[in-house]
Amino acid sequence: MTATATETTATEKTENAEKTGKAEKTAAEKTGARTDEAAGVITGARERIDSLDDRIIGLIQERMAVSAVIQEARISSGGRRVNLSREMEVLDHYRQALGKPGTTLAMTLLELCRGRI
Ligand SMILES: O=C(O)C(=O)C[C@]1(C(=O)O)C=C[C@@H](O)C=C1
């Protein structure tokens, strides 16, 4: 891996650490990779994961808002917050797509959307 203008090289990190007394980790130290090439791949892929996680969190927040609309409509009409038969459908949907851990994920999503029961 070649150092670009924006990157701090391992030598510069050592110099910075000497000046400030604070050690700055190299890419290899941050990623656990044993080569600069692998460290580059990991750093790039981690940026993609961070961006995907931001989108997933945004979608979860959107799901919470839509779920709140449903719950409010049901409660205002005299019904209950929770609808267990619908929850079974949601759990099954996630289990079919992701297997057993999908059920756990769906249970967490439902708790985020309607609180603990
Ligand atoms: O679909 C509904 O009836 C909802 O209230 C939404 C939702 C959900 O977030 O998926 C939330 C609470 C219910 O217990 C079931 C499902």
The ligand as an SDF file (V2000), in Angstrom:
LIG
                    3D

 16 16  0  0  0  0  0  0  0  0999 V2000
  -48.6590   -4.1330   12.4800 O   0  0  0  0  0  0  0  0  0  0  0  0
  -49.1140   -3.7030   13.5480 C   0  0  0  0  0  0  0  0  0  0  0  0
  -50.2770   -3.9260   13.8900 O   0  0  0  0  0  0  0  0  0  0  0  0
  -48.2560   -2.9220   14.4320 C   0  0  0  0  0  0  0  0  0  0  0  0
  -48.6900   -2.4080   15.4540 O   0  0  0  0  0  0  0  0  0  0  0  0
  -46.7850   -2.8060   14.0950 C   0  0  0  0  0  0  0  0  0  0  0  0
  -45.9510   -3.7710   14.9190 C   0  0  0  0  0  0  0  0  0  0  0  0
  -44.5380   -3.7500   14.2670 C   0  0  0  0  0  0  0  0  0  0  0  0
  -43.7330   -2.8770   14.6640 O   0  0  0  0  0  0  0  0  0  0  0  0
  -44.3130   -4.5170   13.3280 O   0  0  0  0  0  0  0  0  0  0  0  0
  -45.8590   -3.2750   16.3170 C   0  0  0  0  0  0  0  0  0  0  0  0
  -46.6380   -3.7700   17.3100 C   0  0  0  0  0  0  0  0  0  0  0  0
  -47.5750   -4.8840   17.1070 C   0  0  0  0  0  0  0  0  0  0  0  0
  -47.6130   -5.7180   18.2150 O   0  0  0  0  0  0  0  0  0  0  0  0
  -47.3290   -5.5990   15.8470 C   0  0  0  0  0  0  0  0  0  0  0  0
  -46.5280   -5.1210   14.8710 C   0  0  0  0  0  0  0  0  0  0  0  0
  1  2  2  0
  2  3  1  0
  2  4  1  0
  4  5  2  0
  4  6  1  0
  6  7  1  0
  7  8  1  0
  7 11  1  0
  7 16  1  0
  8  9  2  0
  8 10  1  0
 11 12  2  0
 12 13  1  0
 13 14  1  0
 13 15  1  0
 15 16  2  0
M  END
$$$$
